[in-house]
Amino acid sequence: MSQGGPSVVGEFSLIRRYFQQAALAAAAPDSLPVLGIGDDAALLQPAPGQQLVISTDTQVLGVHFPHRYQAADAAYRGLAAAVSDLAAMGAEPLGFTLALTLPDTAADWMADFAEGLAQCAQDHRINLVGGDTTRGPLNLGFTVLGQVPTGQALRRSGAQAGDLLCVGGSLGDGGAGLQLALDQPLPAGLSRHQRDYLQQRFWRPQAQLALGLALRGRATAALDISDGLLADAAHLAHASGVAVHIEQLSLPAAPALKAWPDNTRNQWMLRAGDDYRLLFSLPPAKLASLQTEQPDIRVIGQLQVGQGVWLDSGQGPQLVSGPSGYQHFSPSSAGAADD
Amino acid sequence: MSQGGPSVVGEFSLIRRYFQQAALAAAAPDSLPVLGIGDDAALLQPAPGQQLVISTDTQVLGVHFPHRYQAADAAYRGLAAAVSDLAAMGAEPLGFTLALTLPDTAADWMADFAEGLAQCAQDHRINLVGGDTTRGPLNLGFTVLGQVPTGQALRRSGAQAGDLLCVGGSLGDGGAGLQLALDQPLPAGLSRHQRDYLQQRFWRPQAQLALGLALRGRATAALDISDGLLADAAHLAHASGVAVHIEQLSLPAAPALKAWPDNTRNQWMLRAGDDYRLLFSLPPAKLASLQTEQPDIRVIGQLQVGQGVWLDSGQGPQLVSGPSGYQHFSPSSAGAADD
């Protein structure tokens, strides 16, 4: 851990006690950092011929997760959201750092947080390599590092007219999961199993790393759905200089979402954030081989000459965002965001 | 910039408007990222035969910098503190990410912040490659990346009995500078020039990157002084398994510090944080050649068989910290840390 500024009491002992497990999450010897926690910085050895992929994500209490939360869940969700950006680049994880700002050192909070962090790190085979623990209003900063063979990173800018638009799995789970996280009234038809599914999808999302690897050399562009399908489709359209056409009836919804009215479910599939599914463009000739490896992917539209995002809900395509892209001017944040 | 969660209004336009300059700070073509701001993650190409160095530093309002501050200064100081960890590893900068959490989007604050960020990035030849802008209590998270030829990183653990203990320049400036930053009464003898010097040293510290490069193949261990000389010397002693002996009379103070009483100055040199000078161990045979390249370095003690940090103030060595190292159980934080 670096030594910048005053830190929570006993930074070193904190780290040793709580973060040891996350630091050794990916146990394969070749995935361990050359030098991990405890020096001024961590040392990593990318493999020859690889480019380095780096992304930073911040999670703020009351903005990215509700005030009523489990520390283990916040850790899991925060790291998974960051790793999702590696998946979206077609990268394999190298390691991550954690910038943890917290109001006080509550031992049970820390133990719970560290447990969720280690679980997520193990599930995604990524090691904690360093970070900084400071005192202040709760703030979780994750920086993830990955590697990808030179020239093979999945960008947002390569989509071509004629490509298929595909998604890595069900949409809208983030929106429904948020209802549970916020203790909103739930529909009567929702089974306990479906409830658990949505809770998991919200608090323990899985970054689609295997799909990202499978998309190398196949997808022409990719990103992860964190702002919502329409918003992220607009990013792809804008970066690639193409029009994205989406067919509403093709959007895959998990069975759990059937408990809500059609309109609610449709809005979540289109606009809810935090699904962490990969959205990508694929030449039609690549579809069959990809589907055999990744059976959960779905074709939800196609790319055409033009610009913007077009949605066909059964009455022909309607423009939902122009060439400058979609931006969330009124973010549907989780809980109050006014602290 | 990554797309995790709701962000400050118009994240993309914010980035384009304010952070363009910091993204192009190090203008040499080979130092530009392969892919910078605007995708899910940034892509960097480390040179062959290099290891990757990564460090994360958080700056919290009221903890790491006082409530009365200029946004440009906070940006400069925060980035420089993070880059100092690269210097301490003997690394050259590759790029950095910024996780910026701020309560609202005040255009003048952002413009001021971006100016300081760009200035620091230029001064240290490091480019902004990505980040995340979110809403919440002010929090600055810097993650810096650098590279160092494989096996040449300066660690904390290589110091040997018989090595000299050296420092990269004057000590205690951080303590005196904090007095100015907190609007504390100043001694009558402090000239305007000296005031400016201390203000610069506090708000615009320079990471000792050139010194770090010069220490490759020479120093046996190194770190940067951010917690205070005694505390950081304890880290070196503990990591290397040696005793660190410091001679109080050898400690270099800048002329500006002469305006304060001896006891105050001595305490700052020993205990004040945020000096960002490199502290390193050096075999005596390497001293002469290093001094010709880096004339500001000073020998302040030596390493001996044993453990802990020993201070000789003229009456023989006294043990100031045991083998488990020094930890700031009562951090001398800048301003209130109770928000």
Interface residues (C-beta under 8 A of the other chain):
Chain A: S2 Q3 G4 G5 P6 S7 V9 G10 E11 F12 S13 V34 L35 G38 D39 D40 A41 A42 L43 L44 Q45 P46 P48 Q51 L52 V53 I54 S55 T56 D57 T58 Q59 V60 L61 G62 V63 H64 A81 A82 S84 D85 L86 A88 M89 A91 L94 G95 T97 L98 A99 L100 T101 V129 G130 G131 D132 T134 R135 G136 P137 N139 G141 T143 V144 L145 G146 V148 T150 A153 R155 R156 S157 L223 D224 S226 D227 D232 H235 A239 G273 D274 G325 Q327 H328 F329 P331 S332 S333 A337 D339
Chain B: S2 Q3 G4 G5 P6 S7 V9 G10 E11 F12 S13 V34 L35 G38 D39 D40 A41 A42 L43 L44 Q45 P46 P48 Q51 L52 V53 I54 S55 T56 D57 T58 Q59 V60 L61 G62 V63 H64 A81 A82 S84 D85 L86 A88 M89 A91 L94 G95 T97 L98 A99 L100 T101 V129 G130 G131 D132 T134 R135 G136 P137 N139 G141 T143 V144 L145 G146 V148 T150 A153 R155 R156 S157 L223 D224 S226 D227 D232 H235 A239 G273 D274 G325 Q327 H328 F329 P331 S332 S333 A337 D339
